[in-house]
Amino acid sequence: MPTFQKISASYSSLREALERLLVHQDPALHIPSGVDYPVLVLETHSDVAAFAALDGSPEESYPKAYATFKALYRSNHDKSGRR
């Protein structure tokens, strides 16, 4: 699996593109710390989504990334949609 730093760097272009595309929705984009797999979290006033860069072994990486998103969502579900 790529290192957290390599994955974080790969999110820079994605973050910039999403900010341009969603400028009217006031997006908040961040990479949470202290998680099992680095994901780029997008929050708008009405939605929460996560993006994950998977290395050459998606069968191994996807479950980790999805579990991270589910844990983040569970811990913050009461705040979702209320930015």
PDB file as gemmi writes it, atoms N, CA and C in Angstrom:
CRYST1    1.000    1.000    1.000  90.00  90.00  90.00 P 1                      
ATOM      1  N   MET A   1       0.854  -1.176   0.000  1.00  0.00           N  
ATOM      2  CA  MET A   1       0.000   0.000   0.000  1.00  0.00           C  
ATOM      3  C   MET A   1       0.897   1.235   0.000  1.00  0.00           C  
ATOM      4  N   PRO A   2       0.534   2.277  -0.765  1.00  0.00           N  
ATOM      5  CA  PRO A   2       1.324   3.506  -0.754  1.00  0.00           C  
ATOM      6  C   PRO A   2       1.309   4.136   0.630  1.00  0.00           C  
ATOM      7  N   THR A   3       2.326   4.919   0.907  1.00  0.00           N  
ATOM      8  CA  THR A   3       2.386   5.584   2.202  1.00  0.00           C  
ATOM      9  C   THR A   3       1.319   6.672   2.285  1.00  0.00           C  
ATOM     10  N   PHE A   4       0.978   7.040   3.508  1.00  0.00           N  
ATOM     11  CA  PHE A   4      -0.008   8.093   3.723  1.00  0.00           C  
ATOM     12  C   PHE A   4       0.408   9.373   2.998  1.00  0.00           C  
ATOM     13  N   GLN A   5       1.696   9.706   3.033  1.00  0.00           N  
ATOM     14  CA  GLN A   5       2.172  10.933   2.396  1.00  0.00           C  
ATOM     15  C   GLN A   5       1.971  10.890   0.880  1.00  0.00           C  
ATOM     16  N   LYS A   6       2.233   9.734   0.258  1.00  0.00           N  
ATOM     17  CA  LYS A   6       2.049   9.624  -1.189  1.00  0.00           C  
ATOM     18  C   LYS A   6       0.581   9.751  -1.564  1.00  0.00           C  
ATOM     19  N   ILE A   7      -0.280   9.107  -0.787  1.00  0.00           N  
ATOM     20  CA  ILE A   7      -1.709   9.197  -1.071  1.00  0.00           C  
ATOM     21  C   ILE A   7      -2.200  10.627  -0.850  1.00  0.00           C  
ATOM     22  N   SER A   8      -1.790  11.252   0.222  1.00  0.00           N  
ATOM     23  CA  SER A   8      -2.194  12.626   0.505  1.00  0.00           C  
ATOM     24  C   SER A   8      -1.791  13.555  -0.631  1.00  0.00           C  
ATOM     25  N   ALA A   9      -0.589  13.367  -1.158  1.00  0.00           N  
ATOM     26  CA  ALA A   9      -0.124  14.197  -2.266  1.00  0.00           C  
ATOM     27  C   ALA A   9      -0.985  13.974  -3.508  1.00  0.00           C  
ATOM     28  N   SER A  10      -1.431  12.749  -3.726  1.00  0.00           N  
ATOM     29  CA  SER A  10      -2.245  12.467  -4.915  1.00  0.00           C  
ATOM     30  C   SER A  10      -3.623  13.101  -4.818  1.00  0.00           C  
ATOM     31  N   TYR A  11      -4.063  13.455  -3.619  1.00  0.00           N  
ATOM     32  CA  TYR A  11      -5.371  14.085  -3.451  1.00  0.00           C  
ATOM     33  C   TYR A  11      -5.356  15.573  -3.791  1.00  0.00           C  
ATOM     34  N   SER A  12      -4.201  16.167  -3.937  1.00  0.00           N  
ATOM     35  CA  SER A  12      -4.128  17.612  -4.212  1.00  0.00           C  
ATOM     36  C   SER A  12      -4.872  17.989  -5.483  1.00  0.00           C  
ATOM     37  N   SER A  13      -4.620  17.264  -6.562  1.00  0.00           N  
ATOM     38  CA  SER A  13      -5.295  17.568  -7.832  1.00  0.00           C  
ATOM     39  C   SER A  13      -6.786  17.330  -7.730  1.00  0.00           C  
ATOM     40  N   LEU A  14      -7.164  16.256  -7.078  1.00  0.00           N  
ATOM     41  CA  LEU A  14      -8.583  15.957  -6.907  1.00  0.00           C  
ATOM     42  C   LEU A  14      -9.264  17.037  -6.081  1.00  0.00           C  
ATOM     43  N   ARG A  15      -8.614  17.466  -5.024  1.00  0.00           N  
ATOM     44  CA  ARG A  15      -9.173  18.516  -4.166  1.00  0.00           C  
ATOM     45  C   ARG A  15      -9.409  19.794  -4.980  1.00  0.00           C  
ATOM     46  N   GLU A  16      -8.423  20.191  -5.766  1.00  0.00           N  
ATOM     47  CA  GLU A  16      -8.556  21.410  -6.566  1.00  0.00           C  
ATOM     48  C   GLU A  16      -9.697  21.294  -7.570  1.00  0.00           C  
ATOM     49  N   ALA A  17      -9.809  20.146  -8.228  1.00  0.00           N  
ATOM     50  CA  ALA A  17     -10.879  19.946  -9.207  1.00  0.00           C  
ATOM     51  C   ALA A  17     -12.247  19.993  -8.541  1.00  0.00           C  
ATOM     52  N   LEU A  18     -12.394  19.327  -7.402  1.00  0.00           N  
ATOM     53  CA  LEU A  18     -13.677  19.332  -6.703  1.00  0.00           C  
ATOM     54  C   LEU A  18     -14.049  20.718  -6.208  1.00  0.00           C  
ATOM     55  N   GLU A  19     -13.077  21.463  -5.722  1.00  0.00           N  
ATOM     56  CA  GLU A  19     -13.362  22.830  -5.268  1.00  0.00           C  
ATOM     57  C   GLU A  19     -13.861  23.693  -6.417  1.00  0.00           C  
ATOM     58  N   ARG A  20     -13.259  23.536  -7.606  1.00  0.00           N  
ATOM     59  CA  ARG A  20     -13.712  24.300  -8.775  1.00  0.00           C  
ATOM     60  C   ARG A  20     -15.114  23.875  -9.211  1.00  0.00           C  
ATOM     61  N   LEU A  21     -15.361  22.570  -9.248  1.00  0.00           N  
ATOM     62  CA  LEU A  21     -16.654  22.065  -9.703  1.00  0.00           C  
ATOM     63  C   LEU A  21     -17.791  22.381  -8.736  1.00  0.00           C  
ATOM     64  N   LEU A  22     -17.499  22.389  -7.475  1.00  0.00           N  
ATOM     65  CA  LEU A  22     -18.542  22.539  -6.462  1.00  0.00           C  
ATOM     66  C   LEU A  22     -18.501  23.883  -5.755  1.00  0.00           C  
ATOM     67  N   VAL A  23     -17.903  24.869  -6.389  1.00  0.00           N  
ATOM     68  CA  VAL A  23     -17.694  26.167  -5.757  1.00  0.00           C  
ATOM     69  C   VAL A  23     -18.990  26.758  -5.199  1.00  0.00           C  
ATOM     70  N   HIS A  24     -20.108  26.547  -5.850  1.00  0.00           N  
ATOM     71  CA  HIS A  24     -21.381  27.119  -5.391  1.00  0.00           C  
ATOM     72  C   HIS A  24     -21.996  26.328  -4.238  1.00  0.00           C  
ATOM     73  N   GLN A  25     -21.431  25.185  -3.912  1.00  0.00           N  
ATOM     74  CA  GLN A  25     -21.934  24.382  -2.799  1.00  0.00           C  
ATOM     75  C   GLN A  25     -21.065  24.530  -1.553  1.00  0.00           C  
ATOM     76  N   ASP A  26     -20.082  25.431  -1.610  1.00  0.00           N  
ATOM     77  CA  ASP A  26     -19.215  25.691  -0.460  1.00  0.00           C  
ATOM     78  C   ASP A  26     -18.625  24.395   0.114  1.00  0.00           C  
ATOM     79  N   PRO A  27     -17.846  23.654  -0.690  1.00  0.00           N  
ATOM     80  CA  PRO A  27     -17.347  22.362  -0.227  1.00  0.00           C  
ATOM     81  C   PRO A  27     -16.260  22.493   0.842  1.00  0.00           C  
ATOM     82  N   ALA A  28     -16.247  21.536   1.751  1.00  0.00           N  
ATOM     83  CA  ALA A  28     -15.159  21.398   2.718  1.00  0.00           C  
ATOM     84  C   ALA A  28     -14.472  20.077   2.392  1.00  0.00           C  
ATOM     85  N   LEU A  29     -13.186  20.129   2.143  1.00  0.00           N  
ATOM     86  CA  LEU A  29     -12.421  18.942   1.800  1.00  0.00           C  
ATOM     87  C   LEU A  29     -11.287  18.782   2.795  1.00  0.00           C  
ATOM     88  N   HIS A  30     -11.148  17.571   3.336  1.00  0.00           N  
ATOM     89  CA  HIS A  30     -10.069  17.343   4.288  1.00  0.00           C  
ATOM     90  C   HIS A  30      -9.686  15.862   4.315  1.00  0.00           C  
ATOM     91  N   ILE A  31      -8.487  15.617   4.785  1.00  0.00           N  
ATOM     92  CA  ILE A  31      -7.994  14.264   5.002  1.00  0.00           C  
ATOM     93  C   ILE A  31      -7.895  14.089   6.511  1.00  0.00           C  
ATOM     94  N   PRO A  32      -8.781  13.297   7.083  1.00  0.00           N  
ATOM     95  CA  PRO A  32      -8.768  13.124   8.540  1.00  0.00           C  
ATOM     96  C   PRO A  32      -7.473  12.466   9.019  1.00  0.00           C  
ATOM     97  N   SER A  33      -7.031  12.853  10.185  1.00  0.00           N  
ATOM     98  CA  SER A  33      -5.853  12.208  10.765  1.00  0.00           C  
ATOM     99  C   SER A  33      -6.315  11.103  11.703  1.00  0.00           C  
ATOM    100  N   GLY A  34      -5.410  10.210  12.006  1.00  0.00           N  
ATOM    101  CA  GLY A  34      -5.714   9.136  12.939  1.00  0.00           C  
ATOM    102  C   GLY A  34      -6.687   8.103  12.413  1.00  0.00           C  
ATOM    103  N   VAL A  35      -6.703   7.876  11.109  1.00  0.00           N  
ATOM    104  CA  VAL A  35      -7.597   6.880  10.514  1.00  0.00           C  
ATOM    105  C   VAL A  35      -6.786   5.698  10.001  1.00  0.00           C  
ATOM    106  N   ASP A  36      -7.474   4.578   9.766  1.00  0.00           N  
ATOM    107  CA  ASP A  36      -6.795   3.373   9.290  1.00  0.00           C  
ATOM    108  C   ASP A  36      -6.336   3.467   7.843  1.00  0.00           C  
ATOM    109  N   TYR A  37      -7.056   4.225   7.024  1.00  0.00           N  
ATOM    110  CA  TYR A  37      -6.705   4.382   5.611  1.00  0.00           C  
ATOM    111  C   TYR A  37      -7.004   5.823   5.230  1.00  0.00           C  
ATOM    112  N   PRO A  38      -6.068   6.508   4.586  1.00  0.00           N  
ATOM    113  CA  PRO A  38      -6.295   7.914   4.247  1.00  0.00           C  
ATOM    114  C   PRO A  38      -7.365   8.077   3.161  1.00  0.00           C  
ATOM    115  N   VAL A  39      -8.362   8.868   3.446  1.00  0.00           N  
ATOM    116  CA  VAL A  39      -9.412   9.181   2.485  1.00  0.00           C  
ATOM    117  C   VAL A  39      -9.560  10.696   2.415  1.00  0.00           C  
ATOM    118  N   LEU A  40      -9.976  11.175   1.268  1.00  0.00           N  
ATOM    119  CA  LEU A  40     -10.287  12.589   1.091  1.00  0.00           C  
ATOM    120  C   LEU A  40     -11.783  12.730   1.304  1.00  0.00           C  
ATOM    121  N   VAL A  41     -12.179  13.448   2.336  1.00  0.00           N  
ATOM    122  CA  VAL A  41     -13.592  13.608   2.674  1.00  0.00           C  
ATOM    123  C   VAL A  41     -14.097  14.926   2.099  1.00  0.00           C  
ATOM    124  N   LEU A  42     -15.221  14.839   1.402  1.00  0.00           N  
ATOM    125  CA  LEU A  42     -15.898  15.999   0.836  1.00  0.00           C  
ATOM    126  C   LEU A  42     -17.199  16.184   1.591  1.00  0.00           C  
ATOM    127  N   GLU A  43     -17.407  17.376   2.114  1.00  0.00           N  
ATOM    128  CA  GLU A  43     -18.658  17.698   2.783  1.00  0.00           C  
ATOM    129  C   GLU A  43     -19.241  18.951   2.149  1.00  0.00           C  
ATOM    130  N   THR A  44     -20.512  18.883   1.814  1.00  0.00           N  
ATOM    131  CA  THR A  44     -21.251  20.064   1.387  1.00  0.00           C  
ATOM    132  C   THR A  44     -22.396  20.230   2.387  1.00  0.00           C  
ATOM    133  N   HIS A  45     -23.259  21.177   2.132  1.00  0.00           N  
ATOM    134  CA  HIS A  45     -24.382  21.385   3.049  1.00  0.00           C  
ATOM    135  C   HIS A  45     -25.348  20.208   3.034  1.00  0.00           C  
ATOM    136  N   SER A  46     -25.324  19.428   1.953  1.00  0.00           N  
ATOM    137  CA  SER A  46     -26.303  18.343   1.851  1.00  0.00           C  
ATOM    138  C   SER A  46     -25.701  16.944   1.705  1.00  0.00           C  
ATOM    139  N   ASP A  47     -24.405  16.834   1.488  1.00  0.00           N  
ATOM    140  CA  ASP A  47     -23.813  15.525   1.219  1.00  0.00           C  
ATOM    141  C   ASP A  47     -22.480  15.337   1.916  1.00  0.00           C  
ATOM    142  N   VAL A  48     -22.134  14.066   2.104  1.00  0.00           N  
ATOM    143  CA  VAL A  48     -20.814  13.674   2.580  1.00  0.00           C  
ATOM    144  C   VAL A  48     -20.349  12.549   1.666  1.00  0.00           C  
ATOM    145  N   ALA A  49     -19.131  12.657   1.169  1.00  0.00           N  
ATOM    146  CA  ALA A  49     -18.557  11.618   0.312  1.00  0.00           C  
ATOM    147  C   ALA A  49     -17.085  11.480   0.657  1.00  0.00           C  
ATOM    148  N   ALA A  50     -16.528  10.342   0.302  1.00  0.00           N  
ATOM    149  CA  ALA A  50     -15.099  10.130   0.511  1.00  0.00           C  
ATOM    150  C   ALA A  50     -14.497   9.548  -0.755  1.00  0.00           C  
ATOM    151  N   PHE A  51     -13.268   9.921  -1.014  1.00  0.00           N  
ATOM    152  CA  PHE A  51     -12.518   9.425  -2.155  1.00  0.00           C  
ATOM    153  C   PHE A  51     -11.277   8.732  -1.621  1.00  0.00           C  
ATOM    154  N   ALA A  52     -10.937   7.614  -2.233  1.00  0.00           N  
ATOM    155  CA  ALA A  52      -9.766   6.862  -1.799  1.00  0.00           C  
ATOM    156  C   ALA A  52      -8.901   6.517  -2.999  1.00  0.00           C  
ATOM    157  N   ALA A  53      -7.615   6.732  -2.858  1.00  0.00           N  
ATOM    158  CA  ALA A  53      -6.659   6.303  -3.870  1.00  0.00           C  
ATOM    159  C   ALA A  53      -6.261   4.874  -3.521  1.00  0.00           C  
ATOM    160  N   LEU A  54      -6.533   3.964  -4.439  1.00  0.00           N  
ATOM    161  CA  LEU A  54      -6.201   2.561  -4.206  1.00  0.00           C  
ATOM    162  C   LEU A  54      -4.942   2.221  -4.983  1.00  0.00           C  
ATOM    163  N   ASP A  55      -4.071   1.446  -4.371  1.00  0.00           N  
ATOM    164  CA  ASP A  55      -2.855   1.044  -5.068  1.00  0.00           C  
ATOM    165  C   ASP A  55      -3.167  -0.142  -5.981  1.00  0.00           C  
ATOM    166  N   GLY A  56      -2.180  -0.886  -6.364  1.00  0.00           N  
ATOM    167  CA  GLY A  56      -2.344  -2.003  -7.290  1.00  0.00           C  
ATOM    168  C   GLY A  56      -3.081  -3.193  -6.719  1.00  0.00           C  
ATOM    169  N   SER A  57      -3.531  -3.112  -5.483  1.00  0.00           N  
ATOM    170  CA  SER A  57      -4.269  -4.229  -4.885  1.00  0.00           C  
ATOM    171  C   SER A  57      -5.601  -3.741  -4.316  1.00  0.00           C  
ATOM    172  N   PRO A  58      -6.547  -3.408  -5.197  1.00  0.00           N  
ATOM    173  CA  PRO A  58      -7.815  -2.862  -4.718  1.00  0.00           C  
ATOM    174  C   PRO A  58      -8.593  -3.831  -3.830  1.00  0.00           C  
ATOM    175  N   GLU A  59      -8.410  -5.128  -4.033  1.00  0.00           N  
ATOM    176  CA  GLU A  59      -9.113  -6.106  -3.200  1.00  0.00           C  
ATOM    177  C   GLU A  59      -8.726  -5.946  -1.731  1.00  0.00           C  
ATOM    178  N   GLU A  60      -7.504  -5.505  -1.473  1.00  0.00           N  
ATOM    179  CA  GLU A  60      -7.029  -5.296  -0.110  1.00  0.00           C  
ATOM    180  C   GLU A  60      -7.315  -3.867   0.367  1.00  0.00           C  
ATOM    181  N   SER A  61      -7.131  -2.883  -0.505  1.00  0.00           N  
ATOM    182  CA  SER A  61      -7.251  -1.476  -0.120  1.00  0.00           C  
ATOM    183  C   SER A  61      -8.692  -1.004   0.041  1.00  0.00           C  
ATOM    184  N   TYR A  62      -9.588  -1.439  -0.840  1.00  0.00           N  
ATOM    185  CA  TYR A  62     -10.966  -0.946  -0.800  1.00  0.00           C  
ATOM    186  C   TYR A  62     -11.647  -1.224   0.538  1.00  0.00           C  
ATOM    187  N   PRO A  63     -11.588  -2.456   1.067  1.00  0.00           N  
ATOM    188  CA  PRO A  63     -12.253  -2.681   2.355  1.00  0.00           C  
ATOM    189  C   PRO A  63     -11.722  -1.787   3.471  1.00  0.00           C  
ATOM    190  N   LYS A  64     -10.428  -1.497   3.461  1.00  0.00           N  
ATOM    191  CA  LYS A  64      -9.848  -0.613   4.480  1.00  0.00           C  
ATOM    192  C   LYS A  64     -10.366   0.809   4.309  1.00  0.00           C  
ATOM    193  N   ALA A  65     -10.389   1.281   3.063  1.00  0.00           N  
ATOM    194  CA  ALA A  65     -10.867   2.640   2.796  1.00  0.00           C  
ATOM    195  C   ALA A  65     -12.344   2.768   3.142  1.00  0.00           C  
ATOM    196  N   TYR A  66     -13.135   1.776   2.785  1.00  0.00           N  
ATOM    197  CA  TYR A  66     -14.572   1.824   3.063  1.00  0.00           C  
ATOM    198  C   TYR A  66     -14.842   1.748   4.567  1.00  0.00           C  
ATOM    199  N   ALA A  67     -14.090   0.918   5.264  1.00  0.00           N  
ATOM    200  CA  ALA A  67     -14.245   0.826   6.724  1.00  0.00           C  
ATOM    201  C   ALA A  67     -13.899   2.160   7.381  1.00  0.00           C  
ATOM    202  N   THR A  68     -12.877   2.839   6.862  1.00  0.00           N  
ATOM    203  CA  THR A  68     -12.510   4.158   7.387  1.00  0.00           C  
ATOM    204  C   THR A  68     -13.645   5.148   7.186  1.00  0.00           C  
ATOM    205  N   PHE A  69     -14.224   5.166   5.984  1.00  0.00           N  
ATOM    206  CA  PHE A  69     -15.331   6.084   5.716  1.00  0.00           C  
ATOM    207  C   PHE A  69     -16.521   5.777   6.630  1.00  0.00           C  
ATOM    208  N   LYS A  70     -16.860   4.509   6.780  1.00  0.00           N  
ATOM    209  CA  LYS A  70     -17.994   4.153   7.646  1.00  0.00           C  
ATOM    210  C   LYS A  70     -17.755   4.599   9.085  1.00  0.00           C  
ATOM    211  N   ALA A  71     -16.534   4.412   9.567  1.00  0.00           N  
ATOM    212  CA  ALA A  71     -16.221   4.832  10.942  1.00  0.00           C  
ATOM    213  C   ALA A  71     -16.325   6.345  11.081  1.00  0.00           C  
ATOM    214  N   LEU A  72     -15.810   7.076  10.099  1.00  0.00           N  
ATOM    215  CA  LEU A  72     -15.909   8.541  10.128  1.00  0.00           C  
ATOM    216  C   LEU A  72     -17.365   8.979  10.079  1.00  0.00           C  
ATOM    217  N   TYR A  73     -18.138   8.356   9.213  1.00  0.00           N  
ATOM    218  CA  TYR A  73     -19.543   8.730   9.084  1.00  0.00           C  
ATOM    219  C   TYR A  73     -20.297   8.451  10.381  1.00  0.00           C  
ATOM    220  N   ARG A  74     -20.073   7.281  10.965  1.00  0.00           N  
ATOM    221  CA  ARG A  74     -20.751   6.941  12.222  1.00  0.00           C  
ATOM    222  C   ARG A  74     -20.406   7.932  13.327  1.00  0.00           C  
ATOM    223  N   SER A  75     -19.146   8.324  13.389  1.00  0.00           N  
ATOM    224  CA  SER A  75     -18.727   9.220  14.480  1.00  0.00           C  
ATOM    225  C   SER A  75     -19.175  10.661  14.254  1.00  0.00           C  
ATOM    226  N   ASN A  76     -19.570  10.992  13.024  1.00  0.00           N  
ATOM    227  CA  ASN A  76     -19.955  12.376  12.721  1.00  0.00           C  
ATOM    228  C   ASN A  76     -21.340  12.500  12.094  1.00  0.00           C  
ATOM    229  N   HIS A  77     -22.134  11.447  12.103  1.00  0.00           N  
ATOM    230  CA  HIS A  77     -23.406  11.485  11.380  1.00  0.00           C  
ATOM    231  C   HIS A  77     -24.347  12.573  11.887  1.00  0.00           C  
ATOM    232  N   ASP A  78     -24.267  12.920  13.141  1.00  0.00           N  
ATOM    233  CA  ASP A  78     -25.148  13.954  13.650  1.00  0.00           C  
ATOM    234  C   ASP A  78     -24.757  15.343  13.176  1.00  0.00           C  
ATOM    235  N   LYS A  79     -23.514  15.492  12.681  1.00  0.00           N  
ATOM    236  CA  LYS A  79     -23.047  16.778  12.173  1.00  0.00           C  
ATOM    237  C   LYS A  79     -23.235  16.893  10.665  1.00  0.00           C  
ATOM    238  N   SER A  80     -23.410  15.770   9.978  1.00  0.00           N  
ATOM    239  CA  SER A  80     -23.523  15.767   8.521  1.00  0.00           C  
ATOM    240  C   SER A  80     -24.697  16.618   8.057  1.00  0.00           C  
ATOM    241  N   GLY A  81     -24.442  17.393   7.031  1.00  0.00           N  
ATOM    242  CA  GLY A  81     -25.480  18.234   6.475  1.00  0.00           C  
ATOM    243  C   GLY A  81     -25.753  19.492   7.265  1.00  0.00           C  
ATOM    244  N   ARG A  82     -24.944  19.752   8.299  1.00  0.00           N  
ATOM    245  CA  ARG A  82     -25.178  20.946   9.112  1.00  0.00           C  
ATOM    246  C   ARG A  82     -23.933  21.815   9.186  1.00  0.00           C  
ATOM    247  N   ARG A  83     -23.154  21.848   8.137  1.00  0.00           N  
ATOM    248  CA  ARG A  83     -21.961  22.680   8.153  1.00  0.00           C  
ATOM    249  C   ARG A  83     -22.337  24.133   8.150  1.00  0.00           C  
TER     250      ARG A  83                                                      
END                                                                             
